[in-house]
Amino acid sequence: MNYSFFDFLTLIGSLGLFLYGMKIMSEGLQKAAGNKLRSILTAMTRNRFTGALTGVLITALIQSSSATTVMVVSFVNAGLLNLLQSVTVIMGANIGTTVTAWIISFFGFKFSIATYSLPMIAVAIPFIFSAKSKRKSYGELILGFALLFMGLDLLKNSVPDLKSNPEMLEFLTQYTQSGFGSVIIFLIIGTLLTIVVQSSSATMAITLIMVSKGWISYELGAAMVLGENIGTTITANIAAIPANVSAKRAALAHTMFNIFGVIWMLFLFYPFLNMITNLAGSMGLGNPTEFANILNSNPDAIRILSADTASLTPAELALQSKLIGYQTSTSYGLSLFHTMFNLINTFIMIWVAHLIAKAVSFIIKKKENDEEFQLQYISTGLLSTSELSLIQAWNEIKSYGHRTHKMFDLTRDMVKETNENELVKIYSRIQKYESISDRMEVEIAKYLTKVGDGRLSNESKHRIQKMLRVVSEIESVSDGCHNIARTIMRKHDNKSEYTKGMDDNIELMMNLVDKAINQMNEALENDDVSDDELIRSMNTENEINNFRNQIRNQNISDVNDKKYEYQASVTYMDIITECEKMGDYIINIVEALNEKNGN
């Protein structure tokens, strides 16, 4: 087998296409079908058992557990699933992949979604070039989906072709006589092979070839199957590389789930294998150990098995037919071992799914610059009592206010930043915050609307109206932060230079806005604003307005005196004006909180 440097570059390019498809698909999901898909997935994963069943059905449908786990990672990255929901779906995917193996065994059917990648791109292109943003988002979703599976398929085809060159693995026969040590060795081999070929199905085929050629026994083939369960998790971990912290945790949860399963199985390996052998016999699938027994007892068995029927004696023909039957029994035995292991492992681990979620959260710490969308206090599932629902919604609004303050702090950092790379990083974080802010507004508003459909007192109905107004104004504040960030990038692209006086004025204006946001968040914490607090906030708003007017007049004079270029004055005044607008939104929130029972 020749494997050139060009083949290696093809492998790296396939990995790049896979990761890019993952990124495009995740972004398209967020923009196109986020809210609807969130509702569907929440309903399908309402408890751990329906979550696992969802994983089984999706994997059986698309014929790839790797594809399912990659999709789950993208759903988590898009905020459509939380960590615990993703763990249960991944557990189900492990069962689903064994369903696929049985379908292939019995019907010889293999569906490859990568076959439809190019037609899917053809469908996506008109959407991508559409003038409507919604259609463009659907186009990105379809394109990302197509590129992801095209990359995954190319990735599998770009690795060294061990399946067609199993003789490369014949040297492994020297490690088959070490008892339980051989089991551990071949478990590791199965793991490494699956990591290399990026397909547990391909590794299963290699395993069957090795067993059928008599290089390893049925027991060691089962050990390789266990290793495949660990190795197949690498795909999800690769997919999580560009994703957020929750997606990385979901990928690690997949790995931990399979590793824990393999650990307990090793303690029960031989008794479990005997149970599978007896079960296969009782199901009429034959004895999976007989094939290895005949190969060991008859030196000519391999020659007879692979020989042309015309060259064999009647006795050898009968033996060949028997060997083929035993080969099939071994194949069924390994498939049954794979299925039963994943069924039992899922049944055990599903009860401790929350502990796995906590463990991966402890291992992968959330960094300061990790932004992710996840509502903390409300969900799209069943509502609590009306009063409790309103408390939960209010806690979410307070969290929304604090998140917006963090976004404003990032904007202030961006104003001061002079390093181009750091500037781009901060701008990227602000863009993520803006996307999260938009979706938080929608989710909180939908939740409040659902609560409002119930039987409420007039006071509670008025409170919902007040909360909806507050949510809308907070989103406007975050829009203002984003607008300032875009203006700063425009200033940077134009290579405009500000004077020290301009920088000082921006700093003073942002100090006033920061003061207003702090007053807003204090009011949100108390869920009430006294008349004195309202006057204090109005004074801050007046300071912002007066300072804006002062700067505007001074700017006209400075431009006329050619103290700085007109182009610099445009972005300068855009920042000041946007700060003044944010002050307006903030005072609207404080005024809404000052209203008493609709009066």
Secondary structure, 3 states (H helix, E strand, C coil): CCCCHHHHHHHHHHHHHHHHHHHHHHHHHHHHCHHHHHHHHHHHCCCHHHHHHHHHHHHHHHCCHHHHHHHHHHHHHCCCCCHHHHHHHHHHHHHHHHHHHHHHHHHCCCCCHHHHHHHHHHHHHHHHCCCCHHHHHHHHHHHHHHHHHHHHHHHHHHCCCCCCCHHHHHHHHHHCCCCHHHHHHHHHHHHHHHHHHCCHHHHHHHHHHHHHCCCCCHHHHHHHHHHHHHHCCHHHHHHCCCCCHHHHHHHHHHHHHHHHHHHHHHHCHHHHHHHHHHHHHHCCCCCCCHHHHHHHHCCCHHHHHHCCHHHCCHHHHHHHHHHHHHHHHHHHHHHHHHHHHHHHHHHHHHHHHHHHHHHHHHHCCCCCCCCCCCCCCCCCCCCCCHHHHHHHHHHHHHHHHHHHHHHHHHHHHHHHCCCHHHHHHHHHHHHHHHHHHHHHHHHHHHHHHHHHCCCCCHHHHHHHHHHHHHHHHHHHHHHHHHHHHHHHHHHHHCCCCCCHHHHHHHHHHHHHHHHHHHHHHHHHHHCCCCHHHHHHHHHHHHHHHHHHHHHHHHHHHHHHCCCCCHHHHHHHHHHHHHHHHHHHHHHHHHHHHHCCCCC
